[in-house]
Amino acid sequence: MPKLQLESPLDILSLNGIQDTGTGVQALSGATGLGLPPVSVQWLEGAGDGATYRGRRVLPRDIDLPLDVLGRDRGHLKQILARLSLMLADQCTLALIEDDGTRWTTEVVRVGGGEYVYGADSTGERDMQMVITLRAPDPYFTSSIVSSKTVGGDAGTAGFLSSLAGLPVASSQAIGEITLENPGEAPAYPLWEVYGPGRDFKAVSQSGETLLWEGALLAGEKLIVDTRKGTVVDASGANQYGLLAPAPRFWTIPPGTTSAEATLIDVTPASRIVCTWRARKWMVV
């Protein structure tokens, strides 16, 4: 059965602690906010009846988690509550872990809850019950499994297509058409890593959206294009965004199977392009 846990750079707090070890923090039945996130829908109302749908925007989700906190004694209860308080003091990660170890995560911030009624929710001895409210600015849950495709590189590296020889490509140009499989329910953001030497990196979606970087990489240099963050940096973290062609499109990978094209000019056998992405879900259960 899936389990929940809270994670920060300094700690991992299981929300299945009582069931697993007899003490700790336990998420109880009655949790809300793990289903479909809220949306803001735009309508165009004219002079006639009804309205025309114009689009929608997915809003941040609020998650209410009823918790039971149980310690061996009063001192141990205080220690567990201190860990929980530190975890919720800043942004942290809420993770749902499947039976096969697959993780679905979303970043969260506590926006309410955490109160208790003395004498009803706790007597200050061993246990306490409370409800915490978390807000996820990204309303989707992201998979821990990374999908990856590569074009170029040495002979042992898998290319985008096995039939590239049939394409009209110059010897100094690497070109690949890749099949992108997104098993999620929401668009996924590709992360492009381009290894030099080469110049003029271009990524084109199946629908024709184009991302073009008009710079050059020497042997051993790397370019990282993060379409989720909308950033373009080199291996040292230096900003390379200014070398993008006008009107860049940081396109996403829709659910299902699509294709894309990637090119790099003035390449050698050491040049390669790596595309990675993670599936995202509307809801978890």
N, C-alpha and C positions, 0 to 999 in steps of 0.2 A: 504494500500500500504506500502511496506517495507520502513524503515527509517534507515539512517546512523547516527552514532554518534562516537565521539572520547572520549576515557576514559583514565584517569591516576589515580594513587592513591589519588590525591588531587582534581580532577575535572572531570566532565562529560559535554561535549560540544555537543549539538545536532547539526547535520548538516541539520536539517529541521526547523530551528528556525524561519525563516521569514514566512514560511507557517503556522506554529503553533501559533506564537505570534506576528507577524508583524515586528519583528526586530531579529537580531542575524546573524547566519551563515547558508547559504543555499547551499546544493550541487546541482549543475545545471546539465542539460543534457549534455552528452558528456564525462562522466566518462569512463575511460578505465582501464583494468587490473583486472576486476572482473570475467572474464571468465576463460577458461582453462589456467593454468600456463605454462610457457615455459619449455621445456625439452631438455636435452642433450642426444642424441642417439648414441650408440656405434655400429659400423659396422665392420665386418671382410671382407676384400676384398682379394680374392684369385686370381689365375691366370686366372680363367674363367670369364664369364660375370657376371655383377651385384655384389651383396654383400650379406652377411648373417647378419641378425639382432642379436646382442649380448646382448642387454639390454638398459635401459634408466635410467636417473637420473632426477628427477624433480628439477628445479632451483627456486631460489627465484623469487617472482613476484613483478613487479613495478605497482603501481596504481596511475593514474593521476586523480585528483579530481578538476574540475572547481568549484570555490566557489564565492558566492555573499555575501558580508558582509554589513549589513545595521543597522545603529544606529538611535536613535531618533534625535541626534544632533552630532556635532563634538566630544564633550566630551564622549558621549556614544560609538561612533565608536572607539575611542581610547581604551576604556575599553574592548570592544569585541576583538579588535586586540591583546591586551595584553594577554587575556585569550588564544586566538589561538596560539600566539607565545610561551607562557609557555607550552602549551600542546605539541607543536611540537619540543620543545627544547631537548627532550629525547625520549626514546622509549615509545610508548603508544599503545593503543588497538583500532583497527577499528572494530566496531560492526555493523552488519546489523540485525535489529529487525523486525521480521515478525509480521503480524497482530495479531496472537495468542500469542504474547509475546516471542516466541522462538528466541533465539539469536545465531548468527553465528559470531565468532570473529577470528581475526588474529592479532598478534603483528606486529607493523609497526614502521619504523623510517623515518623521512623526509630526502630525499637525493637530493632534488632540488625543484625548483619552489618557489612560494611566492613573486615573483617580480610583480611590477605593473608599468604602464606608467601613469605618472601624466598628467591629462587633458583628458585621454582616459579611463583608468580603474578607475580613481578616481579624484575628485577635492578637496579631503581632507575635505569635509563637512559632508556628511551622509553615503556615500556608497563607496564600493571598490570591484572590481572584480580581481580575481587571479586564478592561477592554482598551486596546490601543488602536488609534486611527492613523494609518499611514497613507501618504499620497505619493503616487508614482507619476512623475512628470512624463515619462515615456509610457504610454498605456499598454504597450505590447510586452509579452514575455519572450526573451531571446534564448535560443538553444545554446548549449555548451558545445555542440558538435559543429566543427568547422568544415565546410565544403570548400574544395580547392581545385583549380585547374591551372595548368601551366602551358605557355608557348615558348619555344626556343630552348636554350640551354644545350647541354651536350647530348650525345646520341642516346643516352639512357633516360632522358627526360621525356615524358609524354607530351606530345604537342596537342594543339587544338583539334587538328584533323589529321587523319592518316593519309589523306589524299591531297596534301598541300602541293605536291609536285604538279598537279593538274591546274594550279592557279597561275595566272600571268604575273609572277612576282620576280623582281630583280634580285640578284644575288646579295645585294647589300640591304635588303629589306626583309624583316620578319613579319609575317602576317598570319593570323590565325582566326578561325571561326570556332567558337566554343559553344557547347550546349550547356545551358545553365538550368539546373534542376533545383527549384525552391519548393521543398515539401511543406513549408509553412502556410499560414493563412493570411499573411500580410506581406507587402513588399520587403525584400531584404536589401541591405546596403552592401555593395561590393567594396572591398579594400584592394587597391591595386598596388603591387610592389614591382617596380621596374628596375632591372639590374643592367648597368652599362657594360660595354660601351653602346651608345645609340643616341638618337635624337628624335624629336617630334613624336612623342608618344600620343597615340590616339586610341580611344575606346568608343565604339559606336554600338548603341543598343539595337535590338531587333526593330524598334519603331523609328530608328534614325536619329535618336538623340545623341549628340556628339560631345565628347570631352577631349580637348586637344591641348597638350602641353608643348609649347614651342621652345623647349630648352634642350641642352645636350648633357649627356652623362659620359664620363670617362670610365675606363675599365676599373672595376671595384667600387664604383659609386652606385647609389641606390636612390630611387625616388619613391615616396609613399603618398598615395592619393587616398584619403579617407573620405568616402562620399557621405558617410553619416555625419561627420563633423564638418564637412566642407573645407577640409584643409589639404594643403599640398606642401610637403616638407622633404628635405633630404635626410640621409641617415643620421646626421648630427642634430636634426631638429630645426635647421635653418629654413625659414619660410621661402617657398618657391612658387607661391600663388600668383605672383605678378607675371609669370611666364605663361599663364593660361591664355588661350585665344579668347577674344571677346565672346560674351554670352555663353560661358561654359555651362553644361548641363550635368549635374551630379545625379545621374539617373540611377534608378533602383531596379532590382530584379523582381518581377511580379511572380505570384504563386504559379506553380506549374512548370512547364518546360518551355524555355525560349532560347534564343541564340544571340550572340554578340560577336563583334569583331574587334581585334586589337592589332595595332601596327607599331613598328619601331623601325627607324631608318638608320643606315650606316652601322649595321650590327656585325658581330663576330659570333663564333660558336659559344662564347661565354655569355652572350646577351640572352636575357629571358624576361618574360612578363608573367607574374603570378597573380591570380585573382582568387580571393577568398571571401566567403560570406557565411552568415549564420541565419538559419530559419527563425521566424518570429510567429508567435501565436496570439490570437485574440483573447483566448481564455485557457485556463488550465483546470484540471480536475484530478 
